[in-house]
Amino acid sequence: MGLRLRVDGDVVRGEVTFDRRQQGAPGIAHGGAVTTVLDDAVASLLVVLETPAVTANIHVDFRAPTLLHHPMTVEARATGRDGRKLHLTARLLDERATVVAEAQALFLAVDLEHFAKGGEALPEAWSGWGANAPG
Ligand SMILES: CCCCCCCCCC(=O)SCCNC(=O)CCNC(=O)[C@H](O)C(C)(C)COP(=O)(O)OP(=O)(O)OC[C@H]1O[C@@H](n2cnc3c(N)ncnc32)[C@H](O)[C@@H]1OP(=O)(O)O
């Protein structure tokens, strides 16, 4: 789907075009693929927030069909923090700036050791990530 995300101040923005590999109904992206994009967008906010965290839950409202082969934009922002709980939101918009899907996600801040459970080496760039994050 060629998702590209970038940090723009305290917002994450990106572009994505779904194709047949993400098809659900004919010509329309599967909701799981749409959710993946929204989850990835909010997860990228963790760079802005300087906080390692994981998705605890994500709620998605599908407002309109997400059409294949149409360029979409995604934007994500943080809406609040309560201790370890990060409240994040993201929207997917079509070329006419119509919101086709939006998500509210709860992320839980974790220690970097959480990611070591996967048994893979963590990226070098992650060392020190979250060292100053409030608990
Ligand atoms: C840019 C770099 C990106 C790096 C990667 C980022 C990750 C990308 C996004 C992902 O896809 S993450 C993968 C999918 N998510 C997971 O695999 C998470 C799996 N779940 C867990 O590991 C644990 O359940 C979790 C760390 C989320 C919570 O376990 P904890 O033992 O740390 O929390 P705990 O049970 O003590 O609960 C702490 C608080 O959170 C609340 N809570 C926990 N899970 C919740 C939940 N699912 N829904 C609502 N509230 C939840 C819980 O009620 C409680 O609230 P209170 O403090 O008010 O009592």
The ligand as a MOL file (V3000), in Angstrom:
LIG
                    3D

  0  0  0     0  0            999 V3000
M  V30 BEGIN CTAB
M  V30 COUNTS 59 61 0 0 0
M  V30 BEGIN ATOM
M  V30 1 C 7.8280 4.4620 15.9900 0
M  V30 2 C 8.2190 3.1910 16.5990 0
M  V30 3 C 7.0800 2.2830 16.8560 0
M  V30 4 C 7.4770 1.1400 17.7560 0
M  V30 5 C 6.4520 0.0710 17.8220 0
M  V30 6 C 5.2060 0.5590 18.4820 0
M  V30 7 C 4.0940 -0.4560 18.4900 0
M  V30 8 C 3.2210 -0.3490 17.2670 0
M  V30 9 C 1.7800 -0.5380 17.6130 0
M  V30 10 C 1.4550 -1.9780 17.7780 0
M  V30 11 O 1.0220 -2.6310 16.8690 0
M  V30 12 S 1.7120 -2.7130 19.2920 0
M  V30 13 C 1.1810 -4.4290 19.0070 0
M  V30 14 C -0.2180 -4.6760 19.5010 0
M  V30 15 N -0.2960 -4.4870 20.9230 0
M  V30 16 C 0.2650 -5.3800 21.7820 0
M  V30 17 O 0.8930 -6.3460 21.4270 0
M  V30 18 C 0.0370 -5.1050 23.2300 0
M  V30 19 C -0.2130 -6.4080 23.9690 0
M  V30 20 N -0.6950 -6.1140 25.3330 0
M  V30 21 C 0.1970 -5.9210 26.3450 0
M  V30 22 O 1.4080 -6.0710 26.1930 0
M  V30 23 C -0.3840 -5.4950 27.6390 0
M  V30 24 O -1.7320 -5.8850 27.7410 0
M  V30 25 C -0.2760 -3.9510 27.8630 0
M  V30 26 C 1.1940 -3.5010 27.8640 0
M  V30 27 C -1.0410 -3.1540 26.7830 0
M  V30 28 C -0.9380 -3.5930 29.2050 0
M  V30 29 O -0.4120 -4.4680 30.1900 0
M  V30 30 P 0.1150 -3.8870 31.5600 0
M  V30 31 O 0.3100 -5.0560 32.4660 0
M  V30 32 O 1.2910 -2.9890 31.3470 0
M  V30 33 O -1.1100 -2.9480 32.0430 0
M  V30 34 P -2.0830 -3.1900 33.2590 0
M  V30 35 O -2.8890 -4.4120 33.0770 0
M  V30 36 O -1.2810 -3.0260 34.5240 0
M  V30 37 O -3.0730 -1.9460 33.1120 0
M  V30 38 C -2.5730 -0.6100 33.2720 0
M  V30 39 C -3.7640 0.3040 33.0510 0
M  V30 40 O -4.1450 0.2500 31.6650 0
M  V30 41 C -5.4770 -0.2220 31.5320 0
M  V30 42 N -5.5280 -1.1300 30.3710 0
M  V30 43 C -4.6580 -2.1180 30.0790 0
M  V30 44 N -5.0090 -2.7200 28.9400 0
M  V30 45 C -6.1130 -2.0940 28.5030 0
M  V30 46 C -6.9420 -2.2640 27.3650 0
M  V30 47 N -6.6920 -3.1830 26.4200 0
M  V30 48 N -8.0020 -1.4480 27.2220 0
M  V30 49 C -8.2620 -0.4910 28.1500 0
M  V30 50 N -7.5030 -0.2680 29.2470 0
M  V30 51 C -6.4440 -1.0690 29.4070 0
M  V30 52 C -5.7480 -0.9900 32.8300 0
M  V30 53 O -7.1410 -1.0400 33.0910 0
M  V30 54 C -4.9960 -0.1190 33.8130 0
M  V30 55 O -5.7470 1.0410 34.0770 0
M  V30 56 P -5.7200 1.7280 35.5320 0
M  V30 57 O -4.2510 2.1200 35.7770 0
M  V30 58 O -6.6430 2.9060 35.4200 0
M  V30 59 O -6.1770 0.6750 36.5170 0
M  V30 END ATOM
M  V30 BEGIN BOND
M  V30 1 1 1 2
M  V30 2 1 2 3
M  V30 3 1 3 4
M  V30 4 1 4 5
M  V30 5 1 5 6
M  V30 6 1 6 7
M  V30 7 1 7 8
M  V30 8 1 8 9
M  V30 9 1 9 10
M  V30 10 2 10 11
M  V30 11 1 10 12
M  V30 12 1 12 13
M  V30 13 1 13 14
M  V30 14 1 14 15
M  V30 15 1 15 16
M  V30 16 2 16 17
M  V30 17 1 16 18
M  V30 18 1 18 19
M  V30 19 1 19 20
M  V30 20 1 20 21
M  V30 21 2 21 22
M  V30 22 1 21 23
M  V30 23 1 23 24
M  V30 24 1 23 25
M  V30 25 1 25 26
M  V30 26 1 25 27
M  V30 27 1 25 28
M  V30 28 1 28 29
M  V30 29 1 29 30
M  V30 30 2 30 31
M  V30 31 1 30 32
M  V30 32 1 30 33
M  V30 33 1 33 34
M  V30 34 2 34 35
M  V30 35 1 34 36
M  V30 36 1 34 37
M  V30 37 1 37 38
M  V30 38 1 38 39
M  V30 39 1 39 40
M  V30 40 1 39 54
M  V30 41 1 40 41
M  V30 42 1 41 42
M  V30 43 1 41 52
M  V30 44 1 42 43
M  V30 45 1 42 51
M  V30 46 2 43 44
M  V30 47 1 44 45
M  V30 48 1 45 46
M  V30 49 2 45 51
M  V30 50 1 46 47
M  V30 51 2 46 48
M  V30 52 1 48 49
M  V30 53 2 49 50
M  V30 54 1 50 51
M  V30 55 1 52 53
M  V30 56 1 52 54
M  V30 57 1 54 55
M  V30 58 1 55 56
M  V30 59 2 56 57
M  V30 60 1 56 58
M  V30 61 1 56 59
M  V30 END BOND
M  V30 END CTAB
M  END
